[in-house]
Amino acid sequence: MHGIWQYLQCGIFYTMEGQSSFEHTGLMISATIGDVNIALVLFLLLVFVNKDKNWIMKQWERKEIVISILYALFVSFFFEVHALYTNRWGYSTDMPLFPATNIGLLPVIQLLILLPLGSWIAKRTLSKFN
């Protein structure tokens, strides 16, 4: 899911001037692996908070929702600010910005949507094997 999102938004909303096709592909793979690791860290954080490695199989409570939202906001802002500051990528004029910031809205929405969606898919998949 993260890889598909990366490729769909990249060509329209990001500028990667001076990058070869090989460099662009490497960046997309790196970003996708990073997103998967972000999801894994959230899962482990919620294992720690819930003191239960099977928390994902239960109904989400308010704390899981709040932690997921705050984590997605923090992580997306952190990585976008870092990438912009180090010129890893830039935004095209088509990128909508998070209100009152210079941070792209789509990377923030990506984590806000795909992190819980990934958990839901994992729960559904695991429930078929139990």
C-alpha positions as CSV (number, residue, x, y, z in Angstrom):
1,M,0.0,0.0,0.0
2,H,2.8,2.4,0.9
3,G,4.7,1.7,-2.3
4,I,1.6,2.3,-4.4
5,W,0.9,5.6,-2.6
6,Q,4.5,6.7,-3.0
7,Y,4.5,6.1,-6.8
8,L,1.0,7.7,-7.3
9,Q,1.8,10.9,-5.5
10,C,5.5,11.2,-6.4
11,G,5.2,12.1,-10.1
12,I,2.5,14.8,-9.5
13,F,3.4,16.4,-6.2
14,Y,7.2,16.1,-5.8
15,T,10.1,17.4,-7.7
16,M,13.3,15.4,-7.9
17,E,15.3,17.5,-10.2
18,G,18.6,16.1,-11.4
19,Q,17.9,12.5,-10.3
20,S,18.4,9.7,-12.7
21,S,15.7,7.0,-13.1
22,F,17.9,4.7,-11.0
23,E,18.1,7.3,-8.2
24,H,14.4,7.9,-8.3
25,T,13.6,4.2,-8.0
26,G,16.1,3.9,-5.1
27,L,14.3,6.8,-3.3
28,M,10.9,5.2,-3.9
29,I,12.1,1.8,-2.5
30,S,13.8,3.6,0.4
31,A,10.6,5.6,1.2
32,T,8.4,2.5,1.0
33,I,10.7,0.5,3.3
34,G,10.8,3.5,5.7
35,D,7.0,3.6,5.7
36,V,6.8,-0.1,6.5
37,N,9.2,0.4,9.3
38,I,7.1,3.3,10.6
39,A,4.1,1.0,10.7
40,L,6.1,-1.7,12.5
41,V,7.3,0.7,15.1
42,L,3.7,1.8,15.7
43,F,2.7,-1.8,16.1
44,L,5.5,-2.4,18.6
45,L,4.6,0.8,20.5
46,L,1.0,-0.3,20.8
47,V,2.3,-3.8,22.0
48,F,4.2,-2.0,24.7
49,V,1.3,0.4,25.7
50,N,-1.2,-2.5,25.8
51,K,1.2,-5.0,27.3
52,D,-0.3,-7.4,24.8
53,K,1.3,-8.7,21.5
54,N,-2.2,-9.6,20.3
55,W,-3.7,-6.2,20.8
56,I,-4.3,-5.9,17.1
57,M,-6.9,-8.7,17.2
58,K,-9.1,-6.7,19.6
59,Q,-11.3,-3.7,19.1
60,W,-9.4,-0.5,19.1
61,E,-9.9,1.7,22.1
62,R,-9.5,5.5,22.2
63,K,-5.8,5.2,23.3
64,E,-4.9,3.2,20.2
65,I,-6.6,5.8,18.0
66,V,-5.0,8.8,19.8
67,I,-1.5,7.2,19.8
68,S,-1.8,6.3,16.1
69,I,-2.9,9.9,15.1
70,L,-0.2,11.6,17.2
71,Y,2.4,9.1,15.9
72,A,1.4,9.6,12.3
73,L,1.5,13.4,12.6
74,F,4.9,13.5,14.4
75,V,6.6,11.0,12.1
76,S,5.3,12.5,8.9
77,F,6.2,16.0,10.0
78,F,9.7,14.9,11.2
79,F,10.6,13.1,7.9
80,E,9.1,15.7,5.6
81,V,11.0,18.5,7.4
82,H,14.2,16.5,7.4
83,A,13.9,15.6,3.7
84,L,13.1,19.2,2.7
85,Y,15.9,20.6,4.8
86,T,18.5,18.1,3.3
87,N,17.1,18.6,-0.2
88,R,16.2,14.9,-0.5
89,W,13.1,16.0,-2.3
90,G,11.0,19.0,-2.9
91,Y,7.3,19.7,-3.6
92,S,5.8,20.8,-6.9
93,T,3.4,23.7,-6.9
94,D,0.5,21.2,-7.0
95,M,1.3,19.8,-3.5
96,P,-1.3,20.9,-1.1
97,L,0.3,22.1,2.2
98,F,-0.7,21.3,5.8
99,P,-2.3,24.5,7.1
100,A,0.1,27.1,8.3
101,T,3.2,25.1,7.4
102,N,5.4,24.3,4.4
103,I,4.8,20.5,4.9
104,G,3.0,18.6,2.2
105,L,-0.5,17.4,3.2
106,L,-0.4,14.2,1.2
107,P,2.5,12.5,3.2
108,V,0.6,13.4,6.4
109,I,-2.6,12.0,5.1
110,Q,-0.8,8.9,3.9
111,L,0.2,7.9,7.4
112,L,-3.1,8.9,8.9
113,I,-4.9,6.6,6.5
114,L,-2.5,3.7,5.8
115,L,-1.3,3.0,9.3
116,P,-4.8,2.1,10.6
117,L,-5.7,0.5,7.3
118,G,-2.7,-1.7,7.5
119,S,-3.6,-2.7,11.0
120,W,-7.1,-3.5,9.9
121,I,-5.9,-5.6,7.0
122,A,-3.5,-7.4,9.3
123,K,-6.3,-8.1,11.8
124,R,-8.5,-9.5,9.0
125,T,-5.8,-11.6,7.6
126,L,-4.7,-13.0,11.0
127,S,-8.3,-13.8,12.0
128,K,-8.6,-16.1,9.0
129,F,-5.7,-18.2,10.3
130,N,-7.0,-18.4,13.9
